[in-house]
Amino acid sequence: MTQTARDCFDPAVQVRLFGSRADDARRGGDIDLLIETQLQDPAQIARAHAQFLARVYMALGEQKIDVLIDYPTRQSQAPIYQVAKLGVLL
């Protein structure tokens, strides 16, 4: 998944898994990912996001996947971003 994110976003991208899938004691649930990219152009980020999801669906099959994307010029952050940053770095 990390290589796919690098291919779609940028070579320095970081991917974190958070939520129930990051906890071995919990089972199931959706796949929650935080992608931290250096991209800044909203159109580029949107294209990369769509391409990333398409590739992940092809690899894993269609599943419930939630993706948060953080980037340097983000104006505001919902509290979920702080939770996501504590996730497992892939």
Secondary structure as GFF3:
##gff-version 3
##sequence-region A 1 90
A	DSSP	alpha_helix	2	8	.	.	.	ID=ss1
A	DSSP	beta_strand	14	18	.	.	.	ID=ss2
A	DSSP	three_ten_helix	20	22	.	.	.	ID=ss3
A	DSSP	beta_strand	31	36	.	.	.	ID=ss4
A	DSSP	alpha_helix	42	60	.	.	.	ID=ss5
A	DSSP	beta_strand	65	70	.	.	.	ID=ss6
A	DSSP	alpha_helix	80	84	.	.	.	ID=ss7
A	DSSP	beta_strand	88	89	.	.	.	ID=ss8
###
